[in-house]
Amino acid sequence: MAPFSTILFLILLIVPLCSATLGIQYYDQTCPHAEDIIYQTIRNASFFDPKVPARILRMFFHDCFIRGCDASVLLDSTPENKAEKDGPPNLSLGAFYVIDAVKTNLEKACPATVSCADIVAITARDVVAMSGGPYWNVLKGRKDGRVSRANETVNLPAPSFNTSQLIQSFANRGLGVKDLVALSGGHTLGFSHCSSFEGRLHNFSSVHDTDLSLNAVFAQSLKQKCPKPNSDRNAGQLLDPTSSVFDNNYYKQIILGKGVFASDQSLLNDYRTGLIVKAFANDQTVFFREFAASMIKLGNVGVLENAEVRLNCRAVN
């Protein structure tokens, strides 16, 4: 999850909570092969580009956290409007071409039927499952929003957040402490550039150059990858040593003091979240169950049911 935000702004731009009447069988009559088409397309894309699973999962988080799960993150900027995908936290998302491919295949099979918002939710489930994680039935029936503003991405939780800030950010979307810890486990897939954590490595405070919550040996290895000054814009660190596999290793790393983001490491040392971190580290089955439950809950945030189904996920109809 991604950078720069303030609690005040979060409170001002709370995503509307939603009691949507989504359903598992929403497309059974209108597009019965929708999920098969989505799965085949996403599997092929992931085979050719191993970064796709992490990027798709992050795309789902970033979509639902701003304006709810309405595919606003997919809209392209126009001369009159800078869209979410061009906000600073989303510049590294990538994989939009994969959603385009899914949409193209669905339009051939079932024109003007499957929403882009549902595509993002289903592909997020598929990349988790194909990476070794849990499978869950995605509730469907979302419609696509028509508004996307880059300046609203300031409301995404930052990797520098402490646990209190994270709890408030999730609460603004109707998500609890357990959801926060479970969904943070999505960091088991992926990579971060130095810019998201280098503040922990250099001039951390007036007393300590490095964040003392970091394992000392791990901190030294991060400093070598992210020196100051750093001329390599592609430099960074895997968020989990098994970053192509969806597992509970992320939590084990946090317990060892090897959480890459300050926000991740803060979860261990807060009384509201520490025991949950340890429970997920000790039992992958429990983590998988809770992650799936929280993904279903996240997928119901700010859902639109009386809007359009975009014919092209990059533009309103």
SVG drawing of the C-alpha trace seen along z (x, -y; Angstrom):
<svg xmlns="http://www.w3.org/2000/svg" viewBox="-30 -21 56 45">
<polyline fill="none" stroke="black" stroke-width="0.4" points="0.0,0.0 1.3,-3.4 2.5,-6.8 1.8,-10.2 -1.3,-11.0 -2.7,-12.8 -5.4,-11.7 -7.3,-14.9 -7.6,-14.3 -8.6,-10.7 -11.5,-11.8 -12.7,-14.4 -12.7,-12.0 -14.2,-8.8 -15.2,-6.2 -18.9,-5.6 -19.7,-2.3 -22.0,0.0 -24.5,2.7 -24.5,3.8 -26.6,6.8 -23.8,8.5 -24.1,12.1 -21.9,15.1 -24.2,16.1 -24.6,12.6 -23.4,13.6 -24.7,17.2 -27.3,16.3 -25.8,13.3 -22.1,14.5 -21.8,18.0 -18.1,18.4 -17.0,15.0 -14.8,16.4 -13.2,19.0 -12.3,16.3 -10.9,14.1 -8.8,16.9 -7.3,18.0 -6.4,14.5 -4.8,13.7 -2.9,17.0 -1.4,16.4 -0.4,12.9 1.3,14.1 3.2,16.7 4.8,14.1 5.2,11.5 5.8,12.7 5.1,9.2 1.5,9.4 0.1,11.1 1.5,8.6 0.5,5.7 -3.1,6.9 -3.6,7.5 -2.2,4.0 -4.5,2.6 -7.6,4.0 -6.5,2.5 -5.8,-0.9 -9.1,-0.9 -11.3,0.0 -9.5,-2.4 -10.4,-5.4 -14.1,-5.9 -14.8,-2.2 -14.5,0.7 -15.7,-1.1 -12.7,-0.6 -11.9,-4.3 -8.2,-3.3 -8.5,-2.1 -9.6,-5.3 -7.1,-7.2 -6.3,-10.9 -7.8,-13.4 -6.7,-16.9 -9.3,-18.2 -8.6,-15.7 -5.6,-13.9 -6.8,-10.4 -6.0,-8.1 -3.6,-6.0 -1.4,-9.1 -1.3,-9.9 2.1,-9.3 1.2,-6.1 -0.2,-4.5 2.6,-5.3 4.2,-1.9 1.0,0.2 1.4,1.4 -0.5,4.4 -3.3,2.2 -2.8,3.9 -3.8,7.2 -7.2,5.8 -7.5,4.5 -6.9,8.0 -9.5,9.5 -12.1,6.9 -11.4,7.5 -12.0,11.2 -15.2,10.7 -16.6,8.2 -16.2,10.8 -18.1,13.4 -20.7,11.2 -20.8,7.6 -21.5,4.8 -22.1,7.3 -19.2,7.7 -18.1,4.5 -14.5,3.5 -15.0,3.3 -15.9,7.0 -13.0,7.8 -10.6,6.2 -12.2,8.1 -12.1,11.4 -8.5,11.1 -7.4,10.2 -8.8,13.5 -7.3,15.4 -3.7,14.1 -3.8,15.0 -5.1,18.5 -2.7,19.2 0.2,18.0 -0.6,20.7 -3.0,18.7 -6.7,19.2 -9.6,19.3 -12.9,17.6 -16.2,17.0 -16.2,13.4 -19.5,11.6 -20.4,9.8 -22.6,7.1 -20.5,4.0 -20.9,1.2 -18.2,-1.2 -17.7,-4.8 -17.2,-7.8 -15.0,-9.9 -11.2,-9.4 -9.0,-12.1 -5.2,-11.8 -5.3,-14.1 -7.5,-11.7 -4.7,-9.0 -3.3,-11.0 -5.8,-9.0 -4.0,-5.6 -2.3,-4.3 1.4,-5.2 4.3,-2.8 5.5,-5.2 2.2,-5.0 2.1,-3.8 -0.5,-1.3 -2.9,-4.0 -2.9,-5.7 -3.5,-2.4 -6.3,-1.5 -8.0,-4.9 -7.5,-4.5 -9.1,-1.1 -11.9,-2.1 -12.8,-4.9 -13.7,-2.1 -15.6,0.0 -12.7,2.4 -11.5,3.6 -8.2,4.4 -8.3,8.0 -8.9,6.9 -5.9,4.5 -3.5,7.3 -4.9,9.9 -4.9,7.6 -1.4,6.4 -0.5,10.0 -0.9,9.1 2.6,7.8 3.7,11.5 3.6,10.8 5.8,8.1 8.6,5.6 9.2,2.1 11.4,-0.6 13.8,-2.3 11.8,-5.5 9.1,-3.7 11.4,-2.7 14.7,-4.5 13.6,-7.0 14.2,-4.0 17.8,-3.6 19.3,-7.1 18.9,-10.0 16.0,-8.2 16.0,-10.5 18.2,-13.0 19.5,-10.1 19.6,-7.1 20.6,-6.9 18.6,-3.7 15.2,-2.6 16.0,-0.4 12.9,1.8 14.8,3.1 16.9,6.3 20.5,4.9 21.8,7.3 18.7,6.8 19.1,3.0 22.7,3.2 21.7,5.2 18.9,2.7 21.5,-0.2 23.7,1.6 20.7,1.8 19.5,-1.7 22.6,-3.9 22.5,-7.6 22.6,-9.2 21.0,-6.5 21.3,-6.8 19.5,-3.5 15.8,-4.3 15.0,-0.6 16.7,0.4 14.6,1.9 13.7,4.9 11.3,7.9 8.7,7.6 9.0,11.3 11.8,13.7 9.2,16.0 7.7,13.0 6.2,15.1 4.4,17.4 1.3,16.4 2.2,17.7 2.5,16.5 6.2,15.8 5.5,12.0 4.4,12.3 7.4,14.5 9.7,11.8 8.0,9.1 8.6,11.2 12.3,11.3 12.4,7.5 12.5,7.8 9.4,5.9 10.4,3.7 7.9,0.9 7.6,-0.9 3.8,-0.3 4.4,3.5 6.9,3.6 4.6,1.4 2.0,4.1 4.1,6.4 4.7,3.9 1.2,2.6 -1.0,4.4 -4.0,4.2 -2.3,6.1 0.7,7.9 -1.1,11.1 -2.8,11.3 0.5,11.1 1.9,13.9 -1.2,16.0 -0.9,15.7 2.8,16.4 2.1,19.6 -0.8,20.9 -1.0,20.3 -4.4,21.9 -5.8,19.3 -4.2,16.5 -5.6,17.8 -9.1,18.1 -9.0,14.6 -7.4,13.1 -10.2,14.5 -12.9,13.1 -11.3,9.7 -11.0,9.6 -14.7,10.3 -15.3,7.5 -13.0,5.0 -14.7,5.9 -18.0,4.6 -16.6,1.1 -18.3,-1.8 -19.9,0.5 -22.0,-1.1 -25.0,0.9 -26.9,-1.7 -24.1,-2.9 -22.7,-1.8 -20.7,1.1 -17.8,-0.4 -17.1,1.0 -13.5,-0.1 -12.1,-0.1 -9.9,-3.1 -12.8,-5.5 -16.3,-6.2 -19.0,-5.3"/>
</svg>
